[in-house]
Amino acid sequence: MFDEVSKKRLGMKSLKFSAVFALTCAMVAMAATQGGKVRSVLGDVSYQKQGKNNWAALRVGAKVLDGYMIRTYTESGAQISLLDGSMIAIGENALVEFNELLFDKDSRVSDISIKKGMIRFDAQKQKGNSVFKFRTGTATASIRGTDGTLGMTEAGQPYGALNSGEMVMENNGQEIPVKANQFVAFRKDKPAVVVEAKNASDPEFVKKLGEVLDDTTKSDEAIQAQAQELDQKIEVRNEDLKSKYNCIIDSLPALVSADSIDIGVTCTAGVRVSLGSESFESKGHKLHFTPSWIRGSFGDKKYLLNCSVDGADFECGRIAFTYRVDRTVRLLESDEGKCFAVFATSGFNDNSGSVSVFLGDSLIQKTNMEKDGSSTFTLVPGDHVYKVVAENVDSATTAAGTVEQMLKCYPVTNVQIDIRGGNREIVKRKVSQGAAIYPELEFDLLDVAGNDVAQVEEVIVSVDGENFEAEQVASTVGIGYKVKMRIPRGKSKIVKVAVLMRSGETAYASKIYEFK
């Protein structure tokens, strides 16, 4: 019988679930990243590194790091992209210093000083811990997901204007909230000027209004009147251009999981179309723009499509979507003997989250994840359905991934068999030659994990090669069994008991019946 048990054990198929895949994704947390990148250069533009005296020509593709200064001249300019997709366009005759440019998974810092001239900016929505700050002389502008214009007049008076969103400007303790279609300027020794204008951030509007502001003889009323006149003139011009030139933007998904997107735009021939740092002359055919951003800069993305004809700029479209990387989780491996399982995640790089393991409705483990990787969780003895849920910290920007699977846990526990009444019994009653007795054998299975009968694969009780069926009975110490047997008369007979466990181990015991 024991040879049969061995053969059976050797022939059994392993029930272990072991889907072992190569985990090739990089498991390195993203360190803080610095700098921006030069996307375009028009005319002569130079830069100076921090702590250096010499100036060098600025080239497309170059990095812009902390402490860099960029200088433009007449009819020259440059566009700088930041890691989250924000864009800064430096106008002519400007001097701009990049004090600090820092990006990590929790926050972003952009601190830029406009020492001379004007810049246009299109800043992506900022996280709660992020700082996006411009300094213009004595004034400071703090922004969050806006686009507009900032700079200094020829006389050194700071100003700012918005096309969309909001920002706060502060000068010598005076704070002014700026909304879309507003222009704000801080005049020397005079109250700040706030102008409502549909084209407040238009470069022509800003330049000409700056000249008006520098005229110290102008009253506030005169400034407001000239601002309205200028705004109306630009509006008429823009409406005329929009009636002649228009753009159709291809439909885009609301959610994007990559760190770039292809945007198809078809515009009237003869107009120059720009999106971020990319600019093309339309010939009436579809144009393709590919804005990009660093992986992990999750959230809403927005881009302004700008058109220009004969030196006049006007807005010809807006693009918006949400950048999101969904959390996913998969089971790599489980070991039913050692009772553990391994899961692997994706979508956690550059943004932290958690993985929760549920048994039914009960949470049995929660693991915080700072990057993509793998982790283990302990299985409960028996066959159970486990649900593993990968979630992000910010549920507004990423979705959860879930996997459910039946997993098995059959640990080796050195199971023992304890036969009730002892391992030997003397039969004293008279039994005729060739006759038999029919005793009832009871025994307990000890040290089974959780006294879970599901851990037992098979119970075999035999006498002289004949097997008898066992049934479960109550037990105070483990798992109880009883079996009614037929034992032929003889000098002595051995009852053999073998219990095969799903863990792979087998427990043995025997009882001798001796006839007197």
Number of C-alpha atoms within 10 A of each C-alpha: 17 14 8 9 15 11 11 12 16 11 9 9 8 11 13 16 16 14 10 11 10 7 12 7 10 10 15 12 15 16 10 13 14 19 20 25 18 19 21 20 22 16 13 17 23 20 20 18 17 14 8 9 7 9 14 11 12 22 17 14 13 13 16 22 19 19 18 20 22 24 26 25 17 12 11 17 23 26 22 25 26 24 22 23 23 25 24 23 21 27 25 22 16 22 21 24 24 21 19 18 22 20 22 18 20 15 15 23 18 20 19 23 20 24 19 25 24 26 24 22 20 23 24 23 22 22 16 10 9 18 18 20 20 23 23 25 17 13 23 22 23 16 22 19 19 22 27 26 23 27 32 24 23 14 14 19 20 29 28 30 30 28 22 17 17 20 22 16 25 16 18 9 9 11 14 16 13 21 18 21 20 22 28 22 26 24 18 14 6 9 11 17 15 19 19 17 24 18 27 27 24 23 19 17 18 24 17 14 21 22 12 18 24 16 11 10 9 12 12 16 9 13 19 18 13 15 23 18 13 19 21 15 13 20 16 11 14 18 12 11 19 15 8 11 17 16 21 13 17 13 10 14 10 11 17 19 16 14 18 16 17 13 17 15 20 18 22 18 15 14 22 19 26 18 21 25 19 14 17 14 16 19 14 14 11 17 18 17 20 13 18 18 19 16 20 24 26 26 22 18 21 20 20 16 19 19 27 18 13 8 8 14 19 21 17 21 16 12 14 14 15 17 24 23 25 18 23 21 22 18 22 20 18 24 20 26 18 14 19 17 21 17 18 19 24 19 26 26 23 21 24 19 22 19 24 17 22 16 16 11 9 10 12 15 14 15 14 14 21 18 21 23 20 17 14 16 17 16 23 20 21 19 15 15 12 20 18 23 20 28 25 23 15 13 10 10 16 24 17 18 19 16 15 15 11 10 22 26 26 27 23 20 14 12 17 17 20 18 20 13 11 11 14 14 13 11 15 9 9 10 15 10 9 8 12 14 13 10 12 10 17 18 22 21 21 18 16 22 20 12 16 13 16 16 22 19 13 12 17 18 23 20 17 12 11 13 16 15 13 18 12 14 13 11 12 7 12 21 20 23 20 19 16 15 21 16 20 18 19 16 10 15 16 16 21 19 21 19 21 20 23 23 21 16 15 21 16 15 16 17 17 15 19 16 16 12
